[in-house]
Amino acid sequence: MQTEDYCPGTTDFKFIREKKGAFAGIQEDIEIAGFINCGGCPGKKAPLRARELVRRGADTIVFASCIKRGNPIGYPCPFAKKMIDMIQKDLPEHIKYLDYTH
């Protein structure tokens, strides 16, 4: 959530549109079902928010690069692994995950 003051997700959207980074090699059309944040530290709201994305049609959960890489502010989320693990345990097995965008 701390990166929201600096990053509106435009690079994430650009890489989706241009099928670069984590989206390279994807042949089918990509439709964005939603764009949410973790809900703040320590990320306990993230599974509920991811569940809602799936309910609304998402088949893949993509974690923005800021979560693990810390860009653009140089501070990766200290709860990233725990949060991602919670989401993966909560959602159905057929859901795919990408752990970065660019």
Summary of the structure (lengths in Angstrom):
residues: 102
radius of gyration: 13.0
end to end distance: 17.9
largest distance: 35.3
contacts: 261
relative contact order: 0.23
helix: 41%
strand: 6%
